[in-house]
Amino acid sequence: MVKKSFISVISQEEKEENRGSVEFQILSLTNRIRKLSSHLELHRKDYLSQRGLRKILGKRQRLLSYLSKKNRMHYKELINQLGIRELKTR
């Protein structure tokens, strides 16, 4: 499965208005994760970038769990658009 390197799900006007929304934050974190992942494929021993990637993954995970509790419909739509899997429930 080939994923797009950068995703533009939100239009340009919505980007200017909704930069603080949870959906936009998850979208931008996903783009940063994909960019860092491609960097780490070339530079396997870049441990500082690995740490940054883990921090970004944790932040996105927390935002996704918040969104799933707040609005399940938007959560399902967003994970389908981004091509990421659903959270595991404990």
N, C-alpha and C positions, 0 to 999 in steps of 0.2 A: 504494500500500500504506500503510495507516494503522497506525501503531504506537501502543501504549498509552503514555501519558506516564510512568506509574510501574508497575513490574512487581512483583508479589508472588508469586513462584514458591515461596519458602520460607515455611513456616508460622511463626506467632509463637513457638512453643516452640523450633523449630529456630533461629530468629534469636537467641534468648538463649543457646543453647548453642554455636553455630558461628560466632560473629562473626569469628573469625580464619581460617576456612577460605577457600581460594582461590575457591570457587564464590560464597560470600557477598560477598567483596571485589569480584569481577567484577560481581555483581549490583548492589551499591551504586554502583560506578563507572559502570555503565551508566545508572542512574537519574540520577546527577549530570550525565552527558554529555547526556542528553535534556533535563534542566532548563536547562543552560547553552545548549544549541542553541536552545531556544525563546526564551531571553533575547536571544541574539545576532540572532535574526530581527527583533526590535524595535530593538535598539541595535547597528547594524552597525559603528560606529566605536569600540566598547568594546574597545580593544586589550589591556587587562589581562585581561579575561575570555577573549579569544581565546587568549592565552598560557596561561591556566589550563586551557582546554579542550584545548590541544595537549599539556600535561603529563599530564592525566588520560587522554587517548587513548593516550599512550605507556606509561603505567603499566598500563592495561588490556591493551594489546598484549603487554607483557612477561608479565603474569599468564596470558594466554591461551596464549602459547607454552610457558610452564612447564607448564600443565595438559595441553596436547596431548602433551608429552613424557612426563609422569608417567602420565596416565590418559586414553587416547584415547576411551574410551566416555563418561566423564563430560564430556569436552570436547564431543563431538558432541551429547550431550543438552542441554548448556547453551547452545550457540549456536543450537540449534533452538528452545529455550524463549524465548531473548531476542530472536530474530529478527535476529541479526547474522551476517554472512557469515564463511566459514571463512578462516583465515589462508593467505596465499600462501607456498608453500615456495620456498626459494632454491635 
